Amino acid sequence: MVSRSRMPLSSQEMPQALDQFTDGLDEDIKSLRKATPANATDENAEVLKNLTSQKRKLFSDTLKSLRHMGFRPHMSMDVLASQSSLAAILTQLLPINGDEFSSDTEASDSYLHQFLHSMPAVREASRAHSEDLTTSEVTRSVGFLESMLSRTIQHRVTVGQLAIELTSLRQSLEKMQNLWRPGSYEIINISDVAPESLHTTFARLPHIVKVGCVIIEKHGSMGELDHDCVLTDLRAWNTKIEAMATLFAEEPSLPDKITSPKIQSNGAEARLLLKDLGKRLDELTAKNPGLGFVFHQIKLWTEVGPEISNGHDIAPEASLSLHEYDQELTKLCDVVLVTIQESEKSLSQAHPIDYKGWLVDSENALAAVIHALHVQKITSMLAETMDKLGTLSLDDLPKAAALTATVLPILSQYFNICQ
């Protein structure tokens, strides 16, 4: 899998070639700028003429290099209109999660925003430019930059979509990894998808109680009332809530309809805590009716859905045998291996830097690889396979978890390739 997905040498040379181009261009510009006299006189007229020729040659060579990379001097009106509005461009760009890519990928966003910020001045140059350049030359140079911007936006959109798909894939793989933890906890199936309400409640309730305490403090300060006992009581309850929130945060992420006795125990304890908190808030409201508006808002978060029972009574027609689950895993692995093999063909489309249009063609090849990897399809298949775990018998569930662990290296390597 690793050898088939290895980037061709031509693609590995791309960053170095681009760095050499930009660094060389920057040095040439600085050198010519430094050699240019501040004022034009009769004595330096010949020097200025020679410098102008050098500048025009550098300008011409730069445009030739951009054309050799595959950029075009003219873009269609539809493309120009679509990227003329900064707002329209930004709405296409999905956020990139740093967990899925290297820091270099996030840093590239900064360069893109600098590019977008400079484009209005670039377009203005076509209307007010140096007399040393013709209108045609300026128009072509602006066209090349518009072409570069168009390509950048296209690939940024592709990377943004890939980031979302990889996040879903990573979460599914984490659930797979957590299935097989012999000695740490056992897993059982439940009759329905476990609600996320408890996790959401205990993630937010500590902050809500803290805000409530601040409001009560201000209420007492402005009304010259003593609320110390109420504040002490609420903070003590918040300590218990934060401790339960920590337990929820440490729980392993498992597939739908799969849980563990420890997770169920935490859920039962959390429901009891919320029930007791609701009763205590009623008591505090009765004793402090002036603070009822605060207690009411907190109590809204103590109401959660019903507890999900174990799935011991799964209907026979809905059950899945261990052999059938094994076939599902095999099918998933086959699709992954075929996908990687297909993506290898797209990699071969990348060209060396001496090939005309090498940069754009190589970018197209990398985009084709991303498409050929079918991350969304693989993630959906993986999620569907994990969903079927809930229909296995309790006796087969540990065996299925062990089978899942055997295919995890293949899927993990696939994820690394997609990154």
C-alpha positions in Angstrom: 0.0 0.0 0.0 2.8 2.4 0.9 4.8 1.8 -2.4 1.7 2.1 -4.5 0.7 5.5 -3.0 4.2 7.0 -3.0 4.3 10.4 -4.7 6.2 10.3 -8.0 9.6 12.0 -8.0 8.3 14.8 -10.3 5.7 15.8 -7.7 8.3 15.7 -4.9 10.4 18.2 -6.9 7.5 20.7 -7.3 8.0 22.6 -4.0 11.7 22.9 -4.6 11.2 24.1 -8.2 8.7 26.7 -7.1 10.9 27.9 -4.2 13.8 28.3 -6.7 11.6 30.3 -9.1 10.2 32.7 -6.4 13.6 33.1 -4.6 15.4 33.8 -7.9 12.8 36.2 -9.1 12.9 38.0 -5.7 16.7 38.3 -5.8 16.7 39.6 -9.4 14.1 42.3 -8.5 16.0 43.4 -5.5 19.3 43.5 -7.5 17.7 45.6 -10.3 16.0 47.9 -7.8 19.3 48.5 -6.0 21.1 49.2 -9.2 18.5 51.8 -10.4 19.6 55.4 -9.7 17.2 57.6 -7.7 17.2 60.3 -10.3 17.6 60.3 -14.1 20.4 62.5 -15.4 22.3 62.8 -18.6 25.3 61.0 -17.1 23.3 57.9 -16.1 21.0 57.8 -19.2 22.9 54.9 -20.7 22.8 53.0 -17.4 19.1 53.5 -17.1 18.6 52.3 -20.7 20.5 49.2 -20.0 18.6 48.6 -16.7 15.3 49.0 -18.6 16.3 46.4 -21.0 17.2 44.0 -18.2 13.9 44.6 -16.5 12.0 44.0 -19.7 13.9 40.8 -20.2 13.2 39.6 -16.6 9.5 40.5 -17.1 9.3 38.6 -20.4 11.2 35.6 -18.9 8.8 35.5 -15.9 5.8 35.4 -18.1 7.3 32.6 -20.2 8.0 30.7 -17.0 4.4 31.1 -15.9 3.2 29.9 -19.3 5.6 26.9 -19.1 4.0 26.0 -15.7 0.6 25.8 -17.4 -1.0 29.1 -16.4 -2.9 31.1 -19.1 -2.7 34.8 -19.9 -6.5 35.0 -20.6 -9.4 33.7 -18.6 -13.1 33.4 -19.5 -15.5 36.2 -18.4 -17.4 33.7 -16.2 -14.2 32.7 -14.3 -13.2 36.4 -13.9 -16.7 37.3 -12.6 -16.7 34.4 -10.1 -13.5 35.5 -8.5 -14.0 39.2 -8.6 -15.9 39.2 -5.4 -13.9 38.4 -2.2 -17.1 37.4 -0.4 -18.1 35.0 -3.2 -14.6 33.4 -2.9 -14.6 33.1 0.9 -18.0 31.4 0.9 -16.5 28.5 -1.2 -13.6 27.9 1.2 -14.4 25.4 3.9 -12.3 25.5 7.1 -9.3 23.2 7.3 -8.9 21.1 10.5 -5.3 21.2 11.7 -5.6 17.6 13.0 -6.0 16.3 9.5 -3.1 18.1 7.8 0.3 19.4 8.5 0.9 23.0 9.7 2.1 23.8 6.2 -1.4 23.3 4.9 -2.8 25.8 7.4 0.0 28.2 6.6 -1.0 28.1 2.9 -4.3 29.7 3.9 -2.4 32.7 5.0 -0.7 33.0 1.6 -4.0 32.6 -0.1 -5.5 35.5 1.9 -2.5 37.7 1.1 -3.0 36.8 -2.6 -6.7 37.7 -2.4 -5.8 41.0 -0.6 -3.4 42.0 -3.3 -5.6 41.2 -6.3 -7.6 44.5 -6.3 -4.3 46.4 -6.7 -3.2 44.0 -9.5 -6.4 44.6 -11.4 -6.1 48.3 -10.9 -2.6 48.1 -12.6 -4.3 47.3 -15.9 -5.8 50.8 -15.9 -2.8 52.7 -14.4 0.5 51.2 -15.2 4.1 52.1 -15.9 4.9 53.7 -19.3 7.7 51.2 -19.8 5.0 48.5 -20.3 2.4 48.3 -23.0 -1.2 47.7 -22.2 -1.1 44.3 -23.8 1.8 43.2 -21.6 0.1 44.4 -18.5 -3.1 42.7 -19.5 -1.3 39.4 -20.1 0.5 39.6 -16.7 -2.8 40.3 -14.9 -4.3 37.4 -16.8 -1.6 35.1 -15.6 -2.3 36.1 -12.0 -6.0 35.6 -12.5 -5.2 32.1 -13.8 -3.0 31.4 -10.7 -5.9 32.6 -8.5 -8.4 30.4 -10.2 -6.2 27.3 -9.8 -5.6 28.2 -6.2 -9.2 28.5 -5.4 -10.1 25.3 -7.1 -7.6 23.3 -5.2 -8.3 25.0 -1.9 -12.0 24.0 -2.3 -10.8 20.4 -3.0 -8.6 20.4 0.1 -11.4 21.9 2.3 -13.8 19.2 1.3 -11.1 16.5 1.8 -10.5 17.9 5.4 -14.2 17.4 6.3 -14.2 13.9 4.8 -11.0 13.0 6.7 -12.5 14.2 9.9 -15.4 11.8 9.6 -13.0 9.0 8.6 -10.7 9.7 11.6 -13.7 9.6 13.9 -14.9 6.3 12.5 -11.4 4.8 12.9 -11.2 5.9 16.5 -14.4 4.0 17.1 -12.9 1.0 15.5 -9.8 1.2 17.7 -11.9 1.6 20.8 -13.8 -1.6 20.0 -10.9 -3.9 20.9 -9.6 -3.0 24.4 -9.4 -6.4 26.2 -8.6 -5.8 29.9 -9.8 -2.2 29.8 -13.5 -2.6 29.3 -16.1 -4.9 27.7 -18.6 -3.9 25.1 -22.3 -4.7 24.8 -25.0 -3.7 22.3 -28.0 -1.6 23.0 -31.4 -1.5 21.3 -31.1 2.0 20.0 -28.6 4.7 19.2 -27.4 6.2 22.5 -28.4 9.8 22.8 -25.8 12.6 23.0 -27.9 14.7 25.3 -26.0 13.7 28.4 -22.6 14.5 26.9 -23.9 17.8 25.6 -25.6 18.7 29.0 -22.5 18.0 31.0 -20.2 19.8 28.5 -22.3 23.0 28.9 -24.0 22.9 32.3 -20.8 23.8 34.3 -20.5 27.1 32.3 -24.2 27.8 32.7 -24.0 27.3 36.5 -21.0 29.6 36.6 -22.9 32.3 34.7 -25.8 31.8 37.0 -23.5 32.4 40.0 -22.2 35.6 38.5 -25.8 36.9 38.0 -26.7 35.9 41.6 -23.6 37.8 42.8 -24.6 40.9 40.9 -28.2 40.6 42.1 -27.1 40.5 45.7 -24.6 43.3 45.3 -27.1 45.7 43.6 -30.0 44.7 45.9 -27.8 44.6 49.1 -28.9 41.0 49.7 -27.0 38.1 51.2 -26.8 35.2 48.7 -23.7 33.5 50.1 -25.4 30.3 51.1 -27.0 30.0 47.7 -23.7 30.6 45.9 -21.9 28.0 48.1 -24.7 25.5 47.4 -24.5 26.0 43.6 -20.7 25.9 43.5 -20.7 22.6 45.4 -23.2 21.2 42.8 -21.0 22.5 40.0 -18.0 20.7 41.4 -20.0 17.4 41.1 -21.1 18.4 37.5 -17.6 19.1 36.4 -16.4 15.8 37.8 -19.1 14.0 35.8 -18.2 16.0 32.7 -14.6 14.8 33.1 -15.8 11.2 33.2 -17.8 11.7 30.0 -14.8 13.3 28.3 -12.7 10.2 29.2 -15.2 7.8 27.8 -14.1 5.9 24.6 -16.0 6.8 21.4 -17.8 3.7 20.2 -20.0 2.9 17.2 -23.8 3.5 17.4 -25.7 0.9 19.3 -22.5 -0.2 21.1 -21.6 0.8 24.6 -19.9 -0.6 27.7 -21.2 -1.3 31.3 -18.9 1.5 32.5 -20.5 4.0 30.1 -23.9 2.9 31.1 -23.0 3.2 34.8 -21.8 6.8 34.1 -25.0 7.5 32.4 -27.1 6.2 35.2 -25.1 8.2 37.7 -25.4 11.3 35.6 -29.2 11.0 35.4 -29.4 10.6 39.1 -27.2 13.7 39.6 -29.4 15.8 37.3 -32.5 14.5 39.0 -31.2 15.5 42.4 -30.0 18.9 41.1 -33.5 19.5 39.7 -35.0 18.8 43.1 -32.5 21.1 44.8 -33.2 23.9 42.4 -36.9 23.6 43.2 -36.1 23.9 46.9 -33.9 26.9 46.3 -36.6 28.6 44.2 -39.1 28.1 47.1 -36.7 29.7 49.6 -35.5 32.4 47.2 -38.3 33.3 44.8 -36.4 36.4 43.7 -33.8 34.2 42.2 -36.3 31.9 40.4 -35.4 33.4 37.0 -31.9 32.0 37.4 -32.8 28.6 38.8 -35.4 28.1 36.1 -32.8 28.5 33.3 -30.4 26.0 35.0 -33.2 23.5 35.6 -33.9 23.3 31.9 -30.6 21.5 31.5 -31.5 18.8 34.0 -34.2 17.3 31.7 -32.7 14.6 29.5 -34.0 11.7 27.4 -34.8 8.2 28.6 -32.0 5.6 29.2 -31.4 3.1 26.4 -31.7 -0.5 27.4 -29.4 -3.4 26.5 -30.2 -5.1 23.2 -30.5 -8.7 24.6 -33.9 -9.1 22.7 -32.7 -8.5 19.2 -35.3 -9.9 16.7 -33.9 -12.9 14.9 -34.6 -11.5 11.4 -32.6 -8.4 12.2 -29.6 -10.3 13.6 -26.3 -10.6 11.7 -24.1 -13.6 12.0 -20.4 -13.4 12.7 -19.6 -14.9 9.3 -21.7 -12.2 7.6 -19.9 -9.5 9.5 -16.6 -10.9 8.5 -17.7 -10.8 4.9 -18.6 -7.1 5.3 -15.1 -6.4 6.6 -13.6 -8.3 3.7 -15.6 -6.3 1.2 -14.6 -3.1 2.8 -10.9 -4.0 2.7 -11.2 -5.1 -1.0 -12.8 -1.7 -1.9 -9.9 0.1 -0.1 -7.2 -1.9 -1.8 -8.8 -1.4 -5.3 -9.2 2.3 -4.6 -5.5 2.7 -3.8 -4.6 0.8 -6.9 -6.8 3.1 -9.0 -5.3 6.2 -7.4 -1.9 5.0 -8.5 -2.9 5.5 -12.1 -3.8 9.1 -11.4 -0.3 9.7 -9.8 1.3 8.7 -13.1 -0.2 11.7 -14.8 2.2 14.1 -13.0 4.9 15.4 -15.3 8.5 16.5 -14.6 9.3 20.2 -14.5 10.8 20.3 -18.0 7.4 19.3 -19.4 5.3 22.2 -20.8 2.4 22.8 -18.3 4.1 20.7 -15.6 2.7 22.5 -12.6 -0.9 22.7 -13.6 -0.8 19.1 -14.9 0.7 17.9 -11.7 -1.9 19.8 -9.7 -4.6 18.1 -11.8 -3.0 14.7 -11.1 -3.0 15.3 -7.4 -6.7 16.5 -7.5 -7.5 13.3 -9.5 -5.8 11.2 -6.8 -7.9 12.8 -4.1 -11.0 12.1 -6.2 -9.9 8.5 -6.9 -9.4 7.8 -3.2 -13.2 8.1 -2.7 -12.8 9.1 1.0 -16.5 9.9 1.4 -17.5 6.5 -0.1 -15.1 4.6 2.1 -16.2 6.5 5.2 -19.8 5.7 4.4 -19.1 2.0 3.9 -17.1 2.0 7.2 -20.0 3.6 9.1 -22.5 1.2 7.6 -20.3 -1.8 8.6 -19.9 -0.4 12.2 -23.7 0.1 12.4 -24.2 -3.6 11.8 -22.3 -4.5 15.0 -25.5 -3.6 17.0 -27.3 -6.5 15.4 -24.8 -9.2 16.5 -25.5 -11.4 19.5 -23.7 -10.5 22.8 -21.6 -13.7 22.4 -20.4 -12.8 18.9 -19.7 -9.1 19.8 -16.2 -9.6 21.3 -15.2 -11.8 18.4 -16.5 -9.2 15.9 -14.4 -6.6 17.8 -11.3 -8.8 17.4 -12.0 -9.2 13.7 -12.4 -5.5 13.3 -8.9 -5.0 14.9 -7.4 -7.2 12.3 -8.4 -4.9 9.4 -7.5 -1.7 11.3 -3.9 -1.6 10.0 -5.2 -1.5 6.4 -7.7 1.2 7.1 -5.2 3.2 9.1 -2.7 3.1 6.3 -5.4 4.3 3.9 -6.1 7.2 6.2 -2.4 8.1 6.2 -2.3 7.9 2.4 -5.3 10.3 2.2 -3.5 12.8 4.5 
